[in-house]
Structure formats: structure tokens, C-alpha cells
Amino acid sequence: MDQDQVEKLSIAYQKLQGQLQTLSMQKEQFNIQKEELKEAHAEVEKAKGKVYVTIGGIIVETAKEEAIKNIADKQELLSLRLNIVTKQHEETARKEKELREQISAMLKEQGNQ
């Protein structure tokens, strides 16, 4: 294998590492949002009396059932997004591992020559 191929693979490997980092941050953000929605759901469930929600910077009164439904919808959407990002992360991690092994094998082969 020539040095040019190793460099190309190294560049591809660095890109995959960047993608992994981005996907990891997205997963973390989604998990934080998931916890926030879980807490919001619990608070709305406990609420006695009026319930208020923010819509575009404005606070409006809403029915407790409507607030719970909106939170449940957001939780469902967030779970779908989290599943997608998790699958992307797993696939990217698999590719990154394969590429790392390929680069190591190439370097080892060059060292033996």
C-alpha cells in the first residue's frame, strides 16, 4: 500500500471521528430534553388548577389534558429522533472501527517492508 492511500484513509477516519462527536452531542442533547419533558409531565400531572404553557415567548392558559397530550407528543417525537441518532451513531462507530483497523493493518504492513 502506498502512503497516498494511507493519507486518504486517515482523512476519512478524521471525518468519521467528527461525525461521531456531533452525533454524541446530539444524543446527549436529546437525552437532556427527554429528562426535561419527563419532569414537565410529572409536574403537569401534579398540577391542581390552571396550567400554563409557553408558545413563542407568550404564556397562555391551557387545559391540563391538552398540556399532557402536547408533552406526550413531544416525548414521542424526541424518542424517534433519539432512535435515529443512536442508529446513526452505532453505524458511524462501526465504520470508524473498521477504518481504524484497516489503517493500522496498512501501517503495520508498511513497517514490515
Buried (B, 14 or more C-beta within 10 A) or exposed (E): BEEEEBEEBBEBBEEBBEBBEBBBEBBEEBEEBBEEBEEBBEEBEEEEEEBEBEEEEEEEEBEBEEBBEBBEEBBEEBEEBBEEBBEBBEEBBEBBEEBBEBBEEBBEEEEEE
